Amino acid sequence: MFIDSHCHLDRINLTPYQNGFAEFMEQARSQHIKHQLCVAIDLESYPAMRALVLAYPDISLSVGVHPNATEGQDPSVADLLALASDDKVIAIGETGLDYFRSEGALVWQQQRFRCHIQAAKIMRKPLIVHTRAAREDTLRILKEQGAEQIGGIIHCFTEDWAFARQALDLNFYISFSGIVTFKNAQAIQEAARKMPEDRYLIETDSPYLAPIPHRGQSNYPMYVRHVAEFMASLRGVSVAEIAAQSTENFCRLFRMAV
C-alpha cells in the first residue's frame, strides 16, 4: 500500500475516468493507494476542493496559499486558523518561497511564509514547504520563526544532501516526487540514498511532474509506485519496504492511522 503525501486532486484530468471522481478513486484504491494528502494552493478554490474530497476518509487536506499565487486573497493567520480547525485538515500549506517564478522584491512572499508558520505553530499541524531557487532564505526563515517546533515536509525535494541535512535538523521530513526519477537529478538521487529511513516520504504532486515512464504526461497518485520503485533501486531495498516505511513515516508525522 502507498500513500501519496502531496497531490492536487481538484486539478487532475478525469477524462480517463469518465470525468468521474468516484471512478478515479475506485481505480486508485485498486492500485493500492491507501491515502492521499490533497494540498491547497489558494483560498478561492479551497471550498470546491474540500467539497470534492469530503466524503472520502482516505483523503486528507491541507490549507494554504502557494508562494507563487499573486491573485486572490493573501491569508492572515486568522484566516488560516479558521480553515485549519477542520478535522479533515492535517497540514498548513503549501507555503514557502519560490524565487524562480516570481520577480522583484519578494518581501510579500517571505511575509506570507511567516504567516503560515505562525498558524502551523498555533494549530500544532505540520507545514508543507515549497522551495525553489530560495534555499538560503527558506532555511533562514524556518529557523527565525521556530518552525522546528512543529516540523513538516520539504515537498517535491529538488535540493541536495547539504540542504536536506539542515532541513532534517529543523525537524522536517523530505518528500521525493517523480523528479527523483529524472536522469539529470543526480543531487536529488544522492539525497534519496542518504536519507534516514524514518524521515522520507513519497509523493506525485499530481497532476504535475509525472515520473518516468510517464514524464511529460498528466500525473496521477497511482504513479507514486514509480517513485517508490526508483527509491527502492537507489537504496537497495524492496518496493514493499519503501511503501511500508514511507507510510509509517507519514503516520508518525501527522499522528494518525491510515
SEZA-751579 format. One line per field, with one value per residue (C-alpha): x, y, z; residue in one letter. Coordinates in steps of 0.001 Angstrom, whole numbers, plus 500000, padded with zeros to 6 digits. Example, Ala and Ser with C-alpha at 12.3 -4.5 7.8 and 13.67 -1.06 7.14 Angstrom:
<nodes>
px	[512300;513670]
py	[495500;498940]
pz	[507800;507140]
rest	[A;S]
</nodes>
This chain:
<nodes>
px	[500000;501194;500499;500722;501854;501218;498722;496213;493144;490942;493281;493812;492479;489483;488936;490349;487825;484669;485091;484063;485953;484342;485638;489093;489008;487985;490969;493327;492250;492522;496136;496952;496772;495913;495777;496232;497003;495228;497112;495676;497366;494889;491854;489479;489461;489665;485894;485345;488419;487145;483678;485207;487037;484917;483178;486441;488091;491236;491869;493160;493519;495931;495104;497367;498398;501252;504188;503636;499942;499632;495879;493233;493273;496516;495745;496061;496931;493281;492128;494379;493375;489685;490112;492637;490276;488538;489452;489992;492837;496071;498652;499303;500464;501684;503719;507338;509433;509833;512256;512336;508902;508464;510418;511194;511264;509726;509187;505482;506344;508517;505794;503228;505595;505944;502167;501778;504481;502740;499416;501034;502613;499316;497358;500117;499750;502833;503917;504154;507045;507718;511156;512714;515785;515430;517291;519108;516042;513853;516149;516718;513007;512260;514941;513903;510267;510998;509463;511306;508692;506125;508154;506642;507643;510028;507885;508925;512563;514848;517866;520964;522096;523601;520202;518445;520648;519771;516077;516303;517900;514841;512515;511390;510761;511858;509347;510539;508447;508781;511702;513927;513469;514805;518224;519588;518573;521850;521939;518361;519146;522154;519928;517395;520119;521428;518088;517465;514819;512493;512453;511440;508082;506957;504562;503381;502487;499721;498836;502353;505822;504935;507748;509470;507937;505108;507232;505541;502077;499377;500369;498157;498512;498778;502135;503626;504529;507155;508717;508771;510326;513078;513729;513972;516609;518579;518527;518940;515706;512362;509454;507408;509920;509729;505927;505798;508453;507044;503574;504933;506716;503575;501502;504122;504400;500650;499903;497282;496443;495507]
py	[500000;503507;506994;509943;512639;515541;515841;518338;516207;519107;519696;516219;515251;512973;512227;508676;508072;509115;512525;510975;511452;508354;506269;507746;506812;503247;502929;504499;502067;499125;500153;500126;503847;503795;507515;510849;514305;516839;520119;523620;526355;529211;530141;530771;527169;525626;525293;523338;521193;520376;519533;517214;515053;515480;512105;510160;509156;508116;511712;514413;518126;520971;524661;527426;529757;528846;531275;531957;532815;536512;536762;536212;536569;536777;534875;536233;533986;534198;533041;530005;529145;529243;526837;524598;523955;521428;517879;516894;519429;517855;520346;524015;524802;524565;527562;528597;530599;530434;532896;531034;532133;535371;538553;541803;542474;539379;540643;539833;536212;535974;537535;535066;532248;533608;533851;530151;529168;531108;529415;525974;526536;527656;524767;522217;520985;520356;522650;521710;523732;524518;525955;526766;528924;530197;527708;530177;532298;529229;527805;531216;531950;528458;528996;532565;531558;528487;526123;523193;523349;521930;520489;519308;518379;519810;518658;517780;517845;519473;520412;518467;516449;519513;521234;518030;517681;521204;520550;517311;519260;521541;518579;518307;515231;515101;514092;512783;513239;511977;514363;511832;509514;512072;511406;514847;514554;513217;515527;514609;510924;511235;512748;509957;507343;509012;509885;508298;505648;507294;510715;510256;510380;509820;511922;512688;516412;515343;516489;517895;516350;512824;510335;508273;506414;508997;512143;514952;513467;514147;512801;510730;509482;505921;506858;507161;503496;504583;506897;504025;501670;504159;504856;501116;500745;503686;502387;498702;497610;496234;498332;496860;498274;501756;501595;500425;502828;505902;505008;504637;507984;509741;508372;509409;512943;513514;511477;509426;505891;505128]
pz	[500000;499141;500475;498112;500527;498135;495292;493899;493286;492220;489271;487851;484431;484980;481282;481593;484398;482512;484142;487438;490697;492210;489290;489777;493466;492660;490368;492897;495605;493228;492587;496308;497048;500737;501466;499705;501049;498836;499077;498722;496708;497196;499242;496336;495094;498564;499231;495991;496692;500153;498817;496214;498758;501881;501606;501336;504629;502734;501615;503952;503282;503783;503701;502477;499653;497303;497223;493514;493867;493057;492523;495136;498887;500827;504040;507537;510448;511487;508034;508174;511730;510855;507945;509700;512610;510338;511417;507781;507560;508782;507471;506697;503162;500689;501609;501259;498815;495046;493515;490200;489010;490950;490302;492060;495783;497325;500847;500413;499715;502801;504944;503595;504541;508087;508382;507552;510037;512796;512021;511965;515372;516874;515363;516019;512451;510270;507450;503784;502376;498725;497993;494642;493988;497569;499728;501987;502729;503201;505859;507460;507866;509166;511817;512667;513093;515213;512660;514236;516990;514585;511689;508459;504934;502382;499498;495948;497030;494440;496555;497620;500624;502346;502276;503341;506424;507544;506975;508962;511815;511753;512328;508692;506585;502948;500280;496916;493785;490224;489754;491539;488523;486024;484511;485424;489101;490490;493537;494445;493993;496288;498956;498471;499003;502155;503724;507156;506754;509257;507553;503907;502156;498568;496504;492991;493082;490657;488091;487666;487294;486235;486846;484216;482305;482179;482080;480153;480645;483213;486608;488928;492518;491190;489694;493175;492672;490132;492716;495215;492670;491856;495531;496153;493435;494825;498390;497592;499250;498097;496866;499714;502200;500656;500737;504346;505631;503883;505203;508738;508414;507170;510037;512599;511237;511167;514282;512500;511439;507845]
rest	[M;F;I;D;S;H;C;H;L;D;R;I;N;L;T;P;Y;Q;N;G;F;A;E;F;M;E;Q;A;R;S;Q;H;I;K;H;Q;L;C;V;A;I;D;L;E;S;Y;P;A;M;R;A;L;V;L;A;Y;P;D;I;S;L;S;V;G;V;H;P;N;A;T;E;G;Q;D;P;S;V;A;D;L;L;A;L;A;S;D;D;K;V;I;A;I;G;E;T;G;L;D;Y;F;R;S;E;G;A;L;V;W;Q;Q;Q;R;F;R;C;H;I;Q;A;A;K;I;M;R;K;P;L;I;V;H;T;R;A;A;R;E;D;T;L;R;I;L;K;E;Q;G;A;E;Q;I;G;G;I;I;H;C;F;T;E;D;W;A;F;A;R;Q;A;L;D;L;N;F;Y;I;S;F;S;G;I;V;T;F;K;N;A;Q;A;I;Q;E;A;A;R;K;M;P;E;D;R;Y;L;I;E;T;D;S;P;Y;L;A;P;I;P;H;R;G;Q;S;N;Y;P;M;Y;V;R;H;V;A;E;F;M;A;S;L;R;G;V;S;V;A;E;I;A;A;Q;S;T;E;N;F;C;R;L;F;R;M;A;V]
</nodes>
